[in-house]
Amino acid sequence: MPLTGKALRLARLSRAGDGRYLFVPLDHSVSDGPIVSAAGFPELVTDIAAGGADAVVVHKGRARLIPPAVLTGTGLVVHLSASTNAGPDADAKVLVGDVEECVRLGADAVSVHVNIGSDTEAGQLSDLGAVAAACDRWGMPLIAMVYPRGPRVDDPTRPELVAHAVSVAADLGVDIVKTVLAAPPERMAEVVESSPLPIVVAGGGGTEASLEAFAASALSAGCAGLAVGRRVFTSPSPRRVVQQLAAIVHGPASPSETSRSATSSSSAASPSSASSSSPPSSSSSPELAGAL
C-alpha cells in the first residue's frame, strides 16, 4: 500500500503490526447510559490502553475527555452512529458526527453502525455510503459495524446472513468490518473466505461461551480480531482482561505482554514484586472464564 494518510492510520490500528486487531468499544453510553462514573472514565481508558488494546471506540464528546498521553500507543476510533434503547426503534441508527470533525480530534478511524434487516436499513446504507466517500476524501479508515438485526431477521448468527452483512461493508467502501460470530462457530470460516475485508468479531455478552473460547473460535476461523467492550468495562479488572485478550489476538509478544515483561525484569530483584506482576495464563483466568 502506498504511503497515504489512510495507510498510516490503518497501520496504527494494529499495535503489533501483524494485521490483527483488538478493539474495545465504549460507545454503549449513548445507547444504554453511563458505563462508568465520570471520574472513572479516564482510568478505564488508561487501563484499556495499558492492557494492550489496539484501539478504543468512543463518541466524539467522550474522545475529548481522554488525556492525550493515554493514546500515544493506542488508536482512537470515533463512532458516528447513535440510537438509544429508550427510543421507539433501537435498531434505527442516525449519524451524529462527520469525518472532518474526527480528523480535527486526531482520530485514527471512524466507525458507522448498520443493521441489515431493520426498518430503517435504507437510510443506514445511504449514511454508510456517504461516510465512505468522506473517508476517501480525508484519508480516514472506515470501520463498519454491520449486523443482521431487525424484524425480518430470524437468526442473526446464520452464516448466510453474516456473510451478506460483510459483503455489504465490502461493496460500500469499508476498510474493516465488525460483525457477529456465525453459528455454529466453525462456519465462520465460510464468512471469512467470502470477504475481501478483515473481519473483527463482536464479543458482546450474548454468547454463553467463555471469552477465551469465544476468542479462540473467532481467530481459528480466520477472523482478524475481536471487538470486546461490555465484557471489558463490566469486569472488576479491565486491564487484566485486555492483557489476556491481547495475548490471544497477537500472541505472547503482544504489546501488553512486552510491557509486563519489562516491568517484571525491572523488579526481578524482588521475588514478591516479580510474582505479582505476572498474571495467570488465559486458560486459568477467572476474568476470561467467567466474563459472560
BAFI-3210 file (N, C-alpha, C; in Angstrom, 3 decimals, decimal comma, padded with zeros to 6 digits):
// residues 292
n [1|2|3|4|5|6|7|8|9|10|11|12|13|14|15|16|17|18|19|20|21|22|23|24|25|26|27|28|29|30|31|32|33|34|35|36|37|38|39|40|41|42|43|44|45|46|47|48|49|50|51|52|53|54|55|56|57|58|59|60|61|62|63|64|65|66|67|68|69|70|71|72|73|74|75|76|77|78|79|80|81|82|83|84|85|86|87|88|89|90|91|92|93|94|95|96|97|98|99|100|101|102|103|104|105|106|107|108|109|110|111|112|113|114|115|116|117|118|119|120|121|122|123|124|125|126|127|128|129|130|131|132|133|134|135|136|137|138|139|140|141|142|143|144|145|146|147|148|149|150|151|152|153|154|155|156|157|158|159|160|161|162|163|164|165|166|167|168|169|170|171|172|173|174|175|176|177|178|179|180|181|182|183|184|185|186|187|188|189|190|191|192|193|194|195|196|197|198|199|200|201|202|203|204|205|206|207|208|209|210|211|212|213|214|215|216|217|218|219|220|221|222|223|224|225|226|227|228|229|230|231|232|233|234|235|236|237|238|239|240|241|242|243|244|245|246|247|248|249|250|251|252|253|254|255|256|257|258|259|260|261|262|263|264|265|266|267|268|269|270|271|272|273|274|275|276|277|278|279|280|281|282|283|284|285|286|287|288|289|290|291|292]
n.u [000,846|000,643|002,221|000,024|-002,359|-004,471|-003,280|-001,285|-002,836|-004,322|-002,244|-001,631|-003,688|-003,161|-001,280|000,796|001,575|000,792|-001,471|-003,666|-006,358|-007,438|-010,087|-011,710|-014,816|-016,473|-018,782|-021,251|-022,469|-024,140|-026,286|-027,122|-026,697|-024,666|-021,498|-019,525|-018,352|-018,039|-015,588|-014,209|-013,825|-011,436|-009,550|-010,458|-010,017|-007,270|-006,483|-007,346|-005,749|-003,181|-003,373|-003,056|-004,788|-005,616|-007,140|-009,540|-013,076|-015,121|-017,640|-017,662|-017,753|-016,860|-014,316|-012,969|-012,497|-010,471|-007,250|-004,564|-002,013|-002,590|-003,263|-000,995|000,037|-002,162|-004,928|-007,453|-010,787|-013,557|-016,940|-019,669|-022,386|-025,646|-028,171|-030,788|-031,767|-034,091|-035,613|-038,127|-037,302|-034,669|-032,960|-032,692|-030,391|-028,700|-026,637|-024,349|-022,160|-019,312|-016,776|-014,834|-014,733|-013,761|-011,211|-010,121|-010,165|-008,135|-008,507|-007,901|-009,480|-012,887|-016,151|-019,151|-022,484|-024,581|-027,654|-028,655|-031,656|-033,260|-035,969|-035,176|-033,173|-032,505|-031,878|-029,667|-027,838|-027,456|-026,249|-023,858|-022,624|-022,203|-020,475|-018,297|-017,428|-016,608|-014,549|-012,688|-012,001|-010,734|-008,741|-009,239|-009,549|-012,259|-014,404|-016,935|-019,727|-021,604|-024,564|-026,813|-029,938|-033,117|-036,718|-037,069|-035,192|-034,492|-032,557|-029,753|-027,184|-026,929|-024,945|-025,166|-026,474|-024,665|-022,486|-023,633|-023,941|-021,244|-020,477|-021,922|-020,566|-018,041|-018,730|-019,562|-017,376|-015,835|-013,150|-012,484|-014,481|-016,854|-018,646|-021,053|-020,271|-020,632|-022,952|-023,048|-019,822|-017,671|-018,458|-017,921|-015,629|-016,391|-017,601|-015,410|-013,876|-015,396|-015,029|-013,382|-012,366|-010,749|-012,105|-013,561|-014,720|-017,605|-017,689|-019,789|-022,061|-023,743|-023,108|-022,792|-020,437|-017,157|-015,073|-012,510|-012,794|-014,542|-012,906|-010,902|-012,400|-013,184|-010,715|-009,538|-011,167|-010,288|-010,712|-009,800|-009,579|-010,863|-013,644|-014,288|-016,240|-018,345|-017,766|-015,315|-015,465|-017,267|-015,938|-014,241|-011,554|-010,494|-008,065|-006,595|-008,224|-008,050|-005,286|-005,026|-006,671|-005,295|-002,973|-004,002|-004,985|-002,745|-000,637|002,043|003,930|002,642|001,865|000,994|002,013|004,743|005,127|004,543|006,596|008,845|008,320|008,412|011,084|012,437|011,849|013,022|014,743|013,212|011,496|008,796|007,620|008,057|006,519|003,935|003,557|003,116|000,568|-002,007|-002,148|-004,181|-005,785|-006,366|-007,600|-009,805|-011,131|-011,385|-012,610|-015,030|-016,234|-019,015]
n.v [-001,191|002,220|005,124|006,869|009,044|007,447|004,895|005,186|005,646|003,266|001,487|002,189|001,088|-001,502|-002,550|-004,399|-004,706|-006,843|-007,112|-007,832|-007,219|-005,729|-004,286|-002,063|-001,242|001,579|002,888|002,433|004,085|005,930|004,427|002,873|004,247|005,560|003,917|003,911|005,854|009,471|010,372|008,001|007,369|008,293|006,667|004,102|004,063|004,384|001,951|000,163|000,905|000,450|-002,264|-003,282|-002,930|-002,386|-000,260|002,133|002,648|005,344|007,923|011,289|013,307|012,020|011,386|013,766|013,843|012,161|011,864|013,038|011,770|009,169|007,849|007,469|005,077|003,743|003,335|005,693|005,464|007,000|006,883|007,242|006,770|006,559|005,628|005,197|003,006|003,824|004,866|004,659|002,755|000,915|-000,152|001,649|003,624|006,755|009,330|011,138|012,674|013,772|013,073|015,065|016,476|014,443|014,143|016,502|015,865|014,066|011,405|007,936|006,348|006,077|004,916|003,298|002,264|-000,259|-001,836|-004,606|-005,532|-004,105|-001,750|000,704|000,319|001,273|004,030|003,823|002,438|004,351|006,360|005,052|004,802|007,522|008,331|006,698|007,841|010,349|009,524|008,609|011,067|012,367|010,652|008,755|005,821|003,488|001,819|-000,507|-001,429|-003,977|-005,638|-008,426|-007,603|-007,016|-006,841|-008,625|-010,542|-013,713|-015,355|-014,018|-015,014|-016,729|-018,193|-017,423|-014,963|-013,458|-013,446|-011,960|-009,467|-008,765|-008,632|-006,420|-004,357|-004,514|-003,889|-001,249|000,288|000,019|-000,375|-002,090|-004,581|-005,085|-007,637|-010,189|-013,376|-016,212|-018,965|-022,477|-021,879|-022,852|-022,471|-019,876|-019,624|-019,861|-017,410|-015,696|-016,536|-015,562|-012,863|-009,862|-008,157|-007,460|-009,107|-008,306|-009,615|-009,145|-009,117|-009,264|-009,650|-011,744|-014,402|-017,737|-018,972|-019,064|-016,158|-016,628|-019,013|-018,054|-016,129|-017,802|-019,353|-017,431|-016,507|-018,860|-019,385|-017,634|-014,936|-011,457|-010,302|-009,041|-007,330|-006,216|-004,996|-004,596|-006,781|-006,125|-003,540|-004,092|-005,816|-006,556|-006,195|-004,609|-004,060|-006,440|-008,279|-007,215|-007,462|-010,252|-010,886|-009,505|-011,003|-013,354|-012,512|-011,317|-012,949|-014,167|-012,133|-009,739|-006,168|-005,730|-007,936|-007,585|-005,217|-006,052|-007,883|-006,248|-004,779|-006,824|-007,628|-005,380|-005,470|-007,719|-008,189|-008,312|-010,893|-011,096|-008,910|-009,500|-011,778|-010,783|-009,266|-010,949|-012,226|-014,791|-017,547|-017,423|-019,645|-020,275|-018,130|-016,355|-014,054|-014,261|-016,760|-016,449|-014,176|-013,286]
n.w [000,000|-000,897|000,626|002,403|004,061|004,968|004,919|006,889|009,166|009,284|009,802|012,407|013,777|014,377|016,785|017,046|014,480|012,961|011,486|012,921|015,237|018,293|019,486|021,743|022,338|023,658|023,353|024,349|026,145|024,957|023,888|026,101|028,497|031,264|031,549|033,344|036,109|035,858|036,823|036,731|034,075|032,586|033,909|033,244|030,440|030,477|031,689|029,708|027,525|028,604|028,947|026,417|024,247|020,839|019,931|021,129|021,048|020,817|021,267|019,880|021,872|024,219|023,392|023,661|026,329|026,969|028,222|026,297|026,467|027,130|024,819|023,283|022,361|021,529|019,399|018,292|017,718|016,414|016,896|014,738|014,655|016,195|018,585|021,001|023,655|024,734|022,771|020,081|018,249|018,597|016,771|014,761|013,385|013,449|011,971|013,934|013,788|011,811|009,309|009,017|011,496|013,039|012,044|013,023|015,710|015,857|015,224|014,495|013,014|011,841|012,775|011,692|012,197|010,962|010,595|009,095|007,690|009,350|010,003|009,132|007,337|004,718|004,993|006,680|005,084|003,112|004,633|005,330|002,826|002,225|004,289|003,681|001,290|002,237|003,920|002,058|000,906|003,019|003,812|005,796|007,686|007,596|009,687|009,710|011,533|011,055|011,271|011,095|011,870|013,056|012,351|010,264|010,509|011,361|012,560|013,684|013,613|011,543|009,057|006,309|006,455|007,981|006,236|004,187|005,450|005,811|003,151|002,252|003,587|002,321|-000,332|-000,122|000,459|002,817|005,219|007,377|008,811|011,336|012,880|013,853|015,385|013,463|013,688|013,629|015,269|013,716|011,117|010,594|009,183|006,526|006,097|006,412|004,241|002,167|002,262|001,267|003,105|006,280|009,090|012,119|015,088|017,035|020,541|022,447|025,301|024,660|024,059|025,363|025,697|027,207|027,385|026,514|024,981|023,066|021,785|020,760|018,952|017,054|016,017|015,089|012,987|011,139|011,460|011,813|014,238|017,412|018,898|021,861|024,293|026,414|028,081|028,930|030,224|032,262|033,847|036,939|036,692|034,289|032,921|033,179|031,769|029,179|028,741|028,619|026,464|024,451|024,337|023,287|020,804|019,519|020,157|022,319|022,250|022,285|022,669|025,330|026,690|026,292|027,694|030,300|030,654|030,679|032,962|034,830|034,606|035,522|038,156|039,112|041,156|043,376|044,527|045,349|044,111|041,420|041,183|041,610|039,348|037,283|035,424|035,616|033,282|030,270|030,160|032,750|033,779|035,832|035,038|032,222|031,953|033,224|032,236|031,055]
ca.u [000,000|001,455|002,165|-001,076|-002,903|-005,247|-002,362|-000,644|-003,816|-004,613|-001,114|-001,680|-004,773|-002,630|-000,072|001,857|001,918|000,535|-002,753|-004,723|-006,911|-008,243|-010,767|-012,570|-015,865|-017,013|-019,855|-022,509|-023,066|-025,231|-027,437|-027,553|-026,450|-023,276|-020,846|-018,581|-018,505|-017,293|-014,212|-013,580|-013,643|-010,017|-008,857|-010,847|-009,302|-005,866|-006,328|-007,517|-004,551|-002,055|-003,564|-002,616|-005,800|-005,164|-007,897|-010,814|-014,132|-015,931|-018,244|-016,786|-017,678|-016,001|-012,941|-012,361|-012,230|-009,354|-005,945|-003,812|-000,890|-003,088|-003,423|000,230|000,239|-003,472|-005,688|-008,727|-011,855|-014,721|-018,164|-020,518|-023,788|-026,242|-029,583|-030,893|-032,733|-035,337|-036,324|-039,130|-036,657|-033,248|-032,178|-032,621|-029,179|-028,542|-025,304|-024,264|-020,856|-018,813|-015,364|-013,972|-014,501|-012,930|-009,838|-009,691|-009,965|-006,970|-008,941|-007,218|-010,520|-014,261|-016,991|-020,568|-023,287|-025,675|-028,425|-029,271|-032,940|-034,032|-036,947|-034,507|-031,976|-032,179|-031,186|-028,365|-026,964|-027,126|-025,283|-022,575|-022,020|-021,765|-019,295|-017,202|-016,919|-015,886|-013,312|-011,746|-011,521|-009,905|-007,734|-009,621|-010,062|-013,666|-014,826|-018,393|-020,320|-022,756|-025,195|-028,184|-030,704|-034,373|-037,907|-037,005|-034,044|-034,906|-031,383|-028,669|-025,899|-026,939|-023,762|-025,501|-026,788|-023,431|-021,721|-024,288|-023,579|-019,849|-020,435|-022,404|-019,466|-017,025|-019,233|-019,796|-016,128|-015,340|-011,800|-012,549|-015,877|-017,143|-019,937|-021,230|-019,705|-021,643|-023,211|-022,009|-018,631|-016,776|-018,903|-017,422|-014,581|-017,027|-017,793|-014,091|-013,468|-016,182|-014,805|-012,086|-012,010|-010,512|-013,316|-013,420|-015,942|-018,123|-017,643|-020,753|-022,410|-024,798|-022,684|-022,640|-019,073|-016,222|-014,456|-011,349|-013,265|-015,073|-011,778|-010,253|-013,270|-013,127|-009,401|-009,295|-011,941|-009,613|-011,046|-008,617|-009,512|-012,027|-014,102|-014,884|-016,471|-019,095|-017,118|-014,135|-015,744|-018,000|-015,047|-013,566|-010,153|-010,475|-006,719|-006,224|-008,955|-007,471|-003,970|-005,171|-007,197|-004,223|-002,071|-004,671|-005,096|-001,449|000,389|002,730|004,772|001,773|002,347|000,740|002,931|006,060|005,134|004,614|007,911|009,767|008,045|008,879|012,542|012,929|011,641|013,462|015,447|012,221|010,672|007,369|007,148|008,022|005,387|002,670|003,399|002,867|-000,807|-002,195|-002,390|-005,581|-006,567|-006,779|-008,025|-011,218|-011,750|-011,788|-013,507|-016,349|-016,729|-020,075]
ca.v [000,000|003,438|005,949|007,832|009,245|006,268|003,787|005,429|005,449|001,834|000,823|002,463|000,319|-002,811|-002,188|-005,374|-004,696|-008,169|-007,129|-008,284|-006,086|-005,853|-003,022|-002,037|-000,225|002,214|003,756|001,979|005,116|006,583|003,524|002,272|005,080|005,544|002,623|004,123|007,217|010,481|010,371|006,731|007,150|008,323|005,490|002,954|004,120|004,137|000,509|-000,498|001,173|-000,248|-003,694|-003,680|-002,795|-001,659|000,986|002,287|003,216|006,246|009,037|012,456|014,029|011,263|011,455|014,993|013,658|011,232|012,533|012,668|010,866|007,798|007,249|007,506|003,783|003,122|004,067|006,319|005,300|007,795|006,279|008,283|006,356|006,555|005,431|004,855|001,960|004,459|005,310|003,733|001,702|000,922|-000,580|002,773|004,392|008,016|009,898|012,231|013,297|013,645|012,699|016,235|016,768|013,367|014,500|017,520|015,202|013,195|010,008|007,012|005,739|006,315|003,728|003,507|001,081|-000,560|-003,041|-005,193|-006,133|-003,199|-000,940|001,895|-000,142|002,102|005,224|003,460|002,137|005,637|007,019|004,364|005,194|008,917|008,388|006,074|008,842|011,354|008,898|008,636|012,439|012,773|009,643|008,207|004,441|003,320|000,545|-000,626|-002,434|-004,403|-006,785|-008,814|-007,247|-006,346|-007,700|-009,636|-011,420|-014,787|-015,820|-013,110|-015,705|-017,640|-017,850|-016,713|-013,578|-012,807|-013,214|-010,854|-008,241|-008,472|-008,264|-005,039|-003,489|-004,507|-003,223|000,180|001,019|-000,077|-000,925|-003,186|-004,811|-005,754|-008,308|-011,237|-014,687|-017,109|-020,194|-022,820|-021,063|-023,343|-021,976|-018,518|-019,712|-019,600|-015,964|-015,116|-016,856|-014,757|-011,438|-009,255|-007,266|-008,043|-009,207|-008,255|-010,185|-008,506|-010,018|-008,829|-010,590|-012,649|-015,787|-018,490|-019,473|-018,203|-015,196|-017,295|-019,918|-017,203|-015,567|-018,879|-019,728|-016,393|-016,451|-020,103|-019,316|-016,726|-013,534|-010,629|-009,793|-009,004|-006,067|-006,622|-003,819|-004,801|-007,759|-005,467|-002,481|-004,612|-006,668|-005,886|-005,963|-004,392|-004,162|-007,858|-008,910|-006,739|-008,097|-011,649|-010,887|-009,077|-012,142|-014,305|-011,941|-011,027|-013,885|-013,806|-010,947|-008,577|-005,016|-005,855|-008,915|-006,963|-004,248|-006,758|-008,491|-005,191|-004,482|-007,949|-007,627|-004,284|-005,766|-009,097|-008,309|-008,550|-012,032|-010,863|-007,988|-010,208|-012,687|-010,067|-008,648|-011,978|-012,683|-016,193|-017,787|-017,224|-020,856|-020,389|-016,809|-016,217|-012,966|-014,749|-017,912|-016,098|-012,890|-013,539]
ca.w [000,000|-000,921|001,820|002,408|005,394|005,361|005,192|008,170|010,233|009,363|010,449|013,841|014,382|014,785|017,534|016,807|013,068|012,400|010,794|013,820|015,966|019,499|019,727|022,920|022,187|024,861|022,851|024,933|026,993|024,224|023,762|027,365|029,667|031,745|031,760|034,431|036,616|035,109|037,315|036,414|032,637|032,192|034,454|032,436|029,165|030,791|031,883|028,413|026,734|029,222|028,759|025,085|023,199|019,650|019,813|021,822|020,207|021,624|020,541|019,797|023,139|025,133|022,897|024,183|027,754|027,131|028,261|025,084|026,725|027,246|023,495|022,497|021,722|021,323|018,403|018,629|016,726|016,787|016,377|014,163|014,674|017,528|018,904|022,412|023,970|025,148|021,583|019,541|017,469|018,951|015,608|013,825|013,659|012,728|012,081|014,900|013,601|010,442|009,213|009,182|012,911|013,577|011,682|013,983|017,002|015,798|015,145|013,599|012,180|012,258|012,626|011,393|012,515|010,031|010,909|007,904|008,033|010,195|009,271|008,589|006,638|003,558|005,446|007,236|003,952|002,492|005,512|005,211|001,554|002,312|005,151|002,941|000,352|003,016|004,389|000,941|000,726|004,150|004,142|007,108|007,661|007,965|010,263|009,717|012,408|010,263|011,906|010,720|013,068|012,744|012,349|009,211|010,772|012,263|013,302|013,281|013,501|010,392|008,263|005,076|006,803|008,395|005,005|003,479|006,152|005,492|001,735|002,151|004,000|001,273|-001,536|000,090|000,636|004,190|005,349|008,351|009,171|012,603|012,818|014,855|015,106|012,909|014,436|014,602|015,065|012,674|009,815|010,388|008,162|005,236|006,024|006,192|002,874|001,224|002,487|000,942|004,205|007,606|009,909|013,568|015,633|018,238|021,688|023,451|026,349|024,262|023,924|026,600|025,781|027,910|026,490|025,923|023,933|022,010|021,049|020,016|017,839|016,028|015,382|014,354|011,745|010,221|011,713|012,040|015,597|018,292|019,459|023,132|025,098|027,650|028,959|029,493|031,189|033,416|034,629|038,052|036,313|032,836|032,351|033,106|030,678|027,923|028,613|028,216|025,101|023,555|024,167|022,404|019,453|018,907|020,568|023,568|022,100|022,136|023,429|026,766|027,236|026,308|028,788|031,570|030,769|031,067|034,368|035,630|034,609|036,328|039,574|039,326|042,438|044,419|044,124|045,558|043,086|040,146|041,201|041,499|038,038|036,280|035,527|035,280|031,874|029,905|030,373|034,138|034,205|036,204|034,276|030,905|032,050|033,733|031,732|030,089]
c.u [000,885|001,257|001,095|-001,522|-003,686|-004,327|-001,686|-001,606|-004,170|-003,488|-001,155|-002,773|-004,353|-001,283|001,089|002,293|001,658|-000,794|-003,882|-005,118|-007,637|-008,811|-011,643|-013,595|-016,363|-018,152|-021,216|-023,211|-024,156|-026,464|-027,997|-027,476|-025,032|-022,740|-019,847|-018,810|-017,684|-015,830|-013,470|-013,286|-012,181|-009,237|-009,192|-010,087|-007,811|-005,603|-006,415|-006,271|-003,350|-002,160|-003,167|-003,674|-005,221|-005,885|-009,098|-011,785|-015,038|-016,641|-017,385|-016,662|-016,778|-014,543|-012,227|-011,988|-011,062|-008,044|-005,094|-002,697|-001,325|-003,085|-002,152|000,510|-001,043|-004,288|-006,994|-009,690|-013,061|-015,949|-019,130|-022,002|-024,329|-027,716|-029,619|-031,932|-034,058|-036,175|-037,302|-038,528|-035,159|-032,365|-032,019|-031,429|-029,147|-027,107|-025,323|-022,896|-020,431|-017,306|-014,460|-013,708|-013,669|-011,460|-009,302|-009,428|-008,707|-007,310|-008,091|-008,197|-011,868|-015,034|-018,441|-021,293|-024,420|-026,335|-029,154|-030,556|-033,785|-035,013|-036,311|-033,219|-031,562|-031,408|-029,801|-027,370|-026,529|-026,082|-023,903|-021,870|-021,477|-020,510|-018,090|-016,584|-016,113|-014,560|-012,267|-011,169|-010,512|-008,812|-007,969|-010,108|-011,499|-013,906|-016,344|-018,801|-021,627|-023,304|-026,506|-029,079|-031,964|-035,517|-037,895|-035,842|-034,453|-033,758|-030,189|-027,312|-025,866|-025,815|-024,074|-025,808|-025,533|-022,563|-022,316|-023,920|-022,152|-019,709|-020,893|-021,286|-018,402|-017,482|-019,384|-018,532|-015,533|-013,933|-011,739|-014,004|-015,965|-018,523|-019,994|-020,520|-020,828|-021,797|-023,634|-020,699|-017,723|-017,196|-018,510|-016,315|-015,143|-017,237|-016,469|-013,643|-014,189|-015,821|-013,436|-011,575|-011,589|-011,807|-012,946|-014,754|-016,325|-018,184|-018,565|-021,139|-023,417|-024,398|-022,523|-021,222|-018,224|-015,579|-013,245|-011,762|-013,829|-013,945|-011,102|-011,076|-013,164|-011,800|-009,102|-010,077|-011,327|-009,955|-009,782|-008,541|-010,843|-012,368|-014,896|-015,014|-017,094|-018,377|-015,759|-014,550|-016,633|-017,141|-014,474|-012,106|-010,056|-009,087|-006,304|-006,939|-008,366|-006,100|-004,095|-005,742|-006,120|-003,246|-002,679|-004,680|-003,733|-000,369|001,137|003,618|003,937|002,281|002,139|001,704|004,335|006,186|005,266|005,982|008,934|009,582|008,595|010,394|013,093|012,774|012,112|014,170|014,507|011,309|009,197|006,815|007,046|006,831|004,082|002,468|003,098|001,458|-000,911|-002,409|-003,867|-006,416|-007,050|-007,362|-009,489|-011,897|-012,239|-012,811|-014,911|-016,944|-017,780|-021,022]
c.v [001,245|004,244|007,019|008,027|008,042|005,103|003,956|005,178|003,973|001,090|001,035|001,668|-001,088|-002,590|-003,125|-005,402|-006,014|-008,254|-007,705|-007,142|-006,525|-004,469|-003,138|-000,911|000,266|003,156|003,404|003,066|005,901|005,687|003,098|003,193|004,896|004,130|002,700|005,549|008,191|010,486|009,096|006,514|007,239|007,115|004,238|002,928|003,869|002,644|-000,241|-000,314|000,416|-001,757|-004,188|-003,636|-002,013|-000,331|000,949|002,953|004,054|007,240|010,293|013,207|013,340|011,320|012,672|014,866|012,717|012,012|012,098|011,669|009,407|007,094|007,290|006,186|003,048|003,978|004,629|006,151|006,080|007,223|007,375|007,965|006,363|006,194|005,131|003,762|002,522|004,913|004,277|002,583|001,768|000,504|000,529|003,649|005,665|008,499|011,091|012,922|013,149|013,429|013,890|016,534|015,675|013,565|015,522|016,924|014,330|011,721|009,211|006,301|006,240|005,022|004,136|002,192|000,948|-001,856|-003,524|-005,910|-005,266|-002,392|000,282|001,535|000,795|003,353|004,932|003,120|003,421|006,382|006,383|004,757|006,616|009,045|007,769|007,066|009,908|010,798|008,871|010,037|012,819|011,765|008,976|006,763|004,385|001,902|000,533|-001,748|-002,857|-005,698|-007,134|-008,585|-006,489|-007,332|-008,779|-010,606|-012,467|-015,261|-014,973|-013,774|-016,690|-017,256|-017,074|-015,245|-012,811|-012,504|-012,067|-009,519|-007,815|-008,016|-006,831|-004,065|-003,386|-003,705|-001,715|000,936|001,029|-000,680|-002,131|-003,351|-005,564|-006,372|-009,389|-012,512|-015,598|-018,336|-021,297|-022,102|-021,533|-022,865|-020,521|-018,508|-019,452|-018,100|-015,276|-015,335|-015,977|-013,280|-010,968|-008,345|-008,042|-008,011|-009,212|-008,680|-009,496|-009,516|-009,594|-009,945|-011,644|-014,113|-016,448|-019,028|-018,536|-017,266|-015,796|-018,204|-019,136|-016,649|-016,631|-019,295|-018,719|-016,407|-017,715|-020,149|-018,359|-015,260|-012,768|-010,084|-009,766|-007,561|-006,415|-005,387|-004,128|-005,742|-007,270|-004,479|-002,921|-005,528|-005,887|-005,565|-005,768|-004,559|-005,610|-008,560|-008,499|-007,358|-009,519|-011,760|-010,493|-010,216|-013,195|-013,789|-011,828|-012,043|-013,364|-012,578|-009,694|-007,427|-005,163|-006,840|-008,330|-005,991|-004,948|-007,404|-007,460|-004,843|-005,568|-007,947|-006,555|-004,550|-007,165|-009,276|-008,584|-009,674|-011,765|-009,932|-008,693|-011,125|-011,952|-009,470|-009,655|-012,502|-014,163|-016,352|-017,665|-018,457|-020,978|-019,090|-016,785|-015,097|-013,472|-015,866|-017,511|-014,833|-013,115|-012,364]
c.w [000,000|000,349|001,656|003,850|005,871|005,712|006,550|009,325|010,389|010,082|011,955|014,545|014,779|015,453|017,245|015,354|012,369|011,651|011,614|014,753|017,240|019,792|020,970|022,744|023,542|024,486|023,452|025,746|026,280|024,193|025,107|028,577|030,171|031,971|032,909|034,925|035,775|035,525|036,915|034,943|032,212|032,693|033,646|031,121|029,382|030,972|030,553|027,548|027,289|029,057|027,386|024,009|022,023|019,497|020,735|020,864|021,097|020,708|020,713|021,117|024,141|024,691|023,469|025,657|028,021|027,174|027,063|025,330|026,807|025,887|022,652|021,788|021,426|020,370|018,944|017,463|017,227|016,086|015,936|014,237|016,091|017,481|020,392|022,600|024,463|023,964|021,074|018,750|017,721|017,790|014,580|014,195|012,818|012,903|013,030|014,842|012,160|010,457|009,483|010,661|013,568|013,207|012,678|015,365|017,030|015,694|014,165|012,678|012,681|012,068|012,433|011,621|011,507|010,467|009,661|008,310|008,933|009,348|008,630|007,848|005,507|003,964|005,988|006,130|003,252|003,320|005,388|003,919|001,588|003,171|004,443|001,960|001,085|003,531|003,286|000,752|001,808|004,505|005,476|006,956|008,179|008,465|010,266|010,637|011,749|010,834|011,219|011,941|012,663|012,655|011,281|009,384|011,793|013,138|012,877|013,143|012,332|009,439|006,983|005,336|007,220|007,170|004,200|004,125|005,818|004,041|001,518|002,508|002,913|000,061|-001,365|000,509|002,018|004,190|006,285|008,730|010,491|012,499|013,884|014,426|014,619|013,788|013,465|014,276|013,940|011,278|009,576|009,348|006,771|005,025|005,715|004,753|001,855|001,258|002,024|002,054|005,446|008,416|011,377|014,157|016,933|019,370|022,797|024,393|025,938|024,213|025,287|026,770|026,622|026,900|025,797|024,770|022,757|021,143|020,192|018,809|016,701|015,288|014,593|013,053|010,737|010,413|012,094|013,450|016,299|018,635|020,708|024,012|026,436|028,610|029,450|030,570|032,350|034,285|035,808|037,742|034,804|032,226|032,182|031,953|029,336|027,703|028,070|026,803|024,092|023,299|023,244|020,969|018,781|019,243|021,766|023,470|021,899|022,982|024,926|027,402|027,336|027,467|030,132|031,775|031,222|032,534|035,272|035,741|035,531|037,814|039,936|040,661|043,585|044,004|044,295|044,519|041,759|040,089|040,992|040,149|036,956|036,419|035,232|033,798|031,573|030,186|031,802|034,660|034,601|035,429|032,920|031,017|032,460|033,168|030,656|030,015]
res [m|p|l|t|g|k|a|l|r|l|a|r|l|s|r|a|g|d|g|r|y|l|f|v|p|l|d|h|s|v|s|d|g|p|i|v|s|a|a|g|f|p|e|l|v|t|d|i|a|a|g|g|a|d|a|v|v|v|h|k|g|r|a|r|l|i|p|p|a|v|l|t|g|t|g|l|v|v|h|l|s|a|s|t|n|a|g|p|d|a|d|a|k|v|l|v|g|d|v|e|e|c|v|r|l|g|a|d|a|v|s|v|h|v|n|i|g|s|d|t|e|a|g|q|l|s|d|l|g|a|v|a|a|a|c|d|r|w|g|m|p|l|i|a|m|v|y|p|r|g|p|r|v|d|d|p|t|r|p|e|l|v|a|h|a|v|s|v|a|a|d|l|g|v|d|i|v|k|t|v|l|a|a|p|p|e|r|m|a|e|v|v|e|s|s|p|l|p|i|v|v|a|g|g|g|g|t|e|a|s|l|e|a|f|a|a|s|a|l|s|a|g|c|a|g|l|a|v|g|r|r|v|f|t|s|p|s|p|r|r|v|v|q|q|l|a|a|i|v|h|g|p|a|s|p|s|e|t|s|r|s|a|t|s|s|s|s|a|a|s|p|s|s|a|s|s|s|s|p|p|s|s|s|s|s|p|e|l|a|g|a|l]
***
